[in-house]
């Protein structure tokens, strides 16, 4: 099973931001892919299971950014 969900993240301004968010989300159990669109703040996460919004929010917060919504 593969689950793909797109989130919006505020505060990213550069490539380092993208790397930080990608690194933290990739560390979440079950995540198999992360695609970050810096220009829009869209972050698409592919995983082997349904992720809770709290899990995603915790990873984004750990990276230093804000999950919208």
N, C-alpha and C positions, 0 to 999 in steps of 0.2 A: 504494500500500500504506500502511495506517495501523496502527501498533502502539501499544497502550495497556497500560501497566504501572503498578501501584500499589506504592509503597514506603512504609516507615515512617521518619519522621525524628524524632529526639529533640532537645529543647532549645528548641523554638519556644514562645513565650509571648504574642506580641502580633502586631498587624497589620504592624509593621515586620519581624518575623521572616518572616512570610508573603511580604512583598514581596522580601526578600533572597533567599529560596530560589527564588521564582518568577523573579527576574531572572537568577540564576546558571544555573538549568536552561534557561531560554529561550535563553541564549547557546550552549548545546550544539548542534552541527551536527545538523540534522534534526528538532529539537524544534519541534512546531507548537502545543502547548498544555500548560499546567500548571494543575492544580487542587489547591489545598492546603486541607485540613480541619484547622484549628488545634486543635480540640477533641480529635481523635484522633491527630494527627500523620501522617495518611494524605496522601500526595502522589501524585496520578495524573498521569503524563506520557504525552502522545500525541506520536508521532514518525513520520517517514516511513521509518524504518529501525529495526532492532533495536539498542538501546543496550546497551553493556556496563555491568555493575554498577560497574566502576571509573570509567567516565565520569560516571555519576550520583553516585557517592561523592565524586569530586573536586569536582564542582559544589556539592554540599551542604556539603562541608568548607570550600570557599572562602567560602560564605555564613556559616560559623561554627557549623554544626550537625553532627549525627552521623546517618549513615545506619545504620539498625538491620539487623543480619544480614549 
